[in-house]
Amino acid sequence: MTASTANSYSARQRVAVAGASGRMGRMLIEAILNSQDCELAAALDMAESPAIGTDPCAFLGRPSGLQIESDLRSALSKADCLIDFTRPEGTLEHLAVAAELGVKVVIGTTGFSDEQKAQLAAFAQKTAIVFSPNMSVGVNVTFKLLEMAAKALQNSGYDIEIVEAHHKHKVDAPSGTALKMGEVIAEAQGTNLADRAVYERYGHTGERVENSIGFATVRGGDIVGDHTVLFAGTGDRIEIAHKSSSRAGYAAGSLRAVGYLADKKAGQYDMYDVLNLR
């Protein structure tokens, strides 16, 4: 090994993946194996998972010499950064140990309560975190487009509706991405989403509430993630949409977030920071 090769290898980020045997976990592992900037350091799953003790890369036919494990502290001790797309309770448990060990964390988990988000912010005082309801580069560019449209269309009589569709296994609704879209729009117009959101319509609802932001949810099949924001005016309408055909975009964005955190010690960031969209 040459000196230049050794230096390049040492600069690579050692990454641990939570939920390694799940759909997103496997996509992350594949992306890491194909990355020149990251290496797979550990793979985590729940103790009761049948995948414990198996090679996390076996599904690719590329043995890694690693084993999927449930010992969080052991796994994180081998990593510079953890990528976590699990559940809020599990993510916070992982984050507590990561903060103690100084391991950085990229969080794509959705469904956090306000109280849980406050806990996440507290951990960010001890280690560096990128937290985003959607890690896709394309989705975050869409957020920026929505911000621009919301500002331009404010007080112009356009009604706003957000429609999202996901696979039948998704457990939270509306999706974190749909909620973030609503937050982006509301903030761009100097308001709070909580004061404008309408999440349910059933029966005799009456006319649409002026300046409300409506949400509609679809669950079925293997839909990865579709989001459409409708600005409906009198005489025209504008649709800004993003559709995911695979989870590869989430994985690619996650690795960009890992790279962004490489020189960070503590603090909470999001994909706007990673992509310089402020």
N, C-alpha and C positions, 0 to 999 in steps of 0.2 A: 504493500500500500504506500503510495507516495504521500508526501507531506500535505500537498494540496488536497488530495482525496481525504486524508485523515481530518483536516480542518473542516472540509465540507460536511463530512459525516457527523462531526461533533456539533455542528451548527443545527442539525436536524432536531426538530421538536419531538420529544418522546411522548406519545399520546396514549391515554387509556380510554377505552370505550365502555360506557355503561349500557346495559341491555344488549349485550353483544350478540345474542342469538335471535333477536327480533329483526323485523324487516329493516328498520332504520339502522340498527346496529350493524347489520351485515353490509348495508350500503356504505356506511362510514368506514368499516374495515377495508372494503375494496378500494375506496378512495385513498385511504392512507397508504395501502400497499402500492398504489400507482403514483404516489406523490414523491417528489424529490426533496421535499422540505420537512416531511414528517415520517416517523417510524412508529409502528405499533409496539407499545411497551407492555400493555396489559389489557385483558378483556374481562369484564365483570358481568355477572348475572345473579339472579336470586338463588339462594341456597337450594331451593327445591326444584330448580330448573334441571331438566334431564340433560342439558348441554354442559353442565359442570364437569370439568375434567377432560373435555374434548378440545381439539384444536380449533380455535376461532376462525381459521382460514381454510378449514377442510372443505367447506362448501364451494370454494374456488379451485380446489385441487392443488393448492399451493401450501404445503405444510409449513408452519411458522416456528414450530418448536415451543410455542406457548400453549397454555391451557386456560380455558375459561374458568374463572375462579369467583368465589363469593366473599373472600376476605378483603374487605374494602381497604383497610390500612396497608396490607401487603401490596395490593395492586397499585395504590396511589404512591407508595414509596418508590416505585420504579418509573414514575411519570413526571413530566413537566406540566402537562395539561390533561384535564379530563373533559371529554365531550359527553353530555348527558341529554338524552331525549326520552326520559322515562316518565315518571309520574311526580307530581309536586312533592308528596311526602318523601319519596325515595330520593329525589334530587336534593332536598334540604338536608337529609341525612348524609348524603355524599358530600355536600358542600361544607358541612360542619367539619368533617375530617380533612377535606382538601384545604380549608382555611387554616386549620391547625398545622398542617404540613407545608403550607406555602405553595400548594399546587394550584395552578390557574384552572378556571372552569369555563367552558363554552356551554351555555344552556339553551336548548331548543324546546324544552318541556313547556307545555301550555296548561292552562286551567288553574293557575295560582290565584288564591284569594288575596285580598288587599293585605291581610295580616301576614300571609306567607311572603308576599312581595317585600314587606317591611323586614322580615327575617333575612331575605336574600340581600337586601341593601346593607344590613348590619354585617353580614359576612364579607361584603365587598370592601369593608374597611380593613380587612385582614389579608385578602388576596384579590387578584385581578379577575374580573368576570365580564364576559360578553353574554348578555341576556337579550334574546329577541324572540318574539312569537313566531318568527319565520326567518330561517337562515338563508333562504334563497336570494341570490343577488338580484334576480329579476323581480321578485316580490318587493324588495326594498327600493328598487328604482320605481316600481309602481306606487309605493307610498309617496315618493317625491312628486310624482305626476299628480296624485290625488291632492297633495298639499297645494300645488300650483292651481289646479282646477277649482278647489274649494275657495281659495282667495279671490280668484277672478270672477266666480259665479255668486259670491256672497251678495245678498240683498237683490238678487236678480230673478227671484221667483222659481228657482229650480228645486224640486223635491228630490231627496236623496234616499236611495234604497241600496242595501248591500245584500247580495245573494251569494251564499257559499255552499259548496258541495264537497263531501268527503266520503270515504269508504265506510262500510257498515260497522266496522270495529271501533271507530272513534267514539270516545266516551264523553267529551265535553262539547257544548254548543252554546252560542255560536263559536266558531273556531277562534283561536287566539289571533290569527291573522285578520279575520273579519272584524274583531273587536279593535285591533290596532288600526285598521283602516278607518273605523268610526272615530277613534281618538285623534288620528291625524287630521281628519276633516274638521272635527269640532274645534280642535286647538287652532287650526289655520284660520278659523272664523271667530276666534276669541271667545269660545264657549266651552262647556264641559259636556262630554258624551253622556254622563249620568243624567243630565237635565233634558236630553233630547232623544235618547234611545227608546225605541219601541221594539220589544223582542217577541211579542205575541199578538196575533190578531185572530179572533174567533167570534162567530156570531155577528150580531148587529153592533158593529164597531163605531158607526157614525163616520163622518167625513175625516179625511186625513188631518192629523194635527199639524198645524203650520210649523215649519222649521224642525220637524222631527226627523230622526234618522232611523229608518226601518231596517230590520234584519229578517232574512228568511234563510232557513236551514234545510239542506237536502242530505240524506244519508242513504247510501246504497252501494252495493257491489264493491269494486276495488278502486273507486275514484281516488286518486292521489290527493288532489286538492285543486278546486276551481273557485275563483273569486271574481265577482263582477260588481262594480259600483255603477249605479245608474243615476245620472243627473237628469231628471225629467222636467223639461220646461214646457211652456205653451208654444207649440209649433215645432219643437225639436227636442231631441234628447241626446245626451252624450253617455257613452259606455266606456269605462276603463276596466279592462279585464286582464287577469293573469291565470293561466291554466298550466298545471304541472302534469307532465306525462310520466314522470318517474321521480324518485326521491334523490336522484343524482344531484340536482340543483341544491338541495338542502345540504348534502354532504360537501359539495364544492365550497359553498359559502361558509360552512363550519370550519373547514381547513384554512380559509382566509382569515377567519376570526382567531384561530390558533396562532397564526403568524402575527397578527396584530398584537396579541397579548405577550409576545416573546420578550419584549423589553419593559413590560408593565409590572409593577410590584403589587399594586392594590387599586381598587376603584371599580365602578360599575360602568360598562360601556354597552353600546348596542351596534347594530349593523350600519347605522348612519355614520358612526365613528369609523368603523372598519372600512367603509366605502367612501369616506370623505364626502358625505352628502349634506353636511350641515349648512 
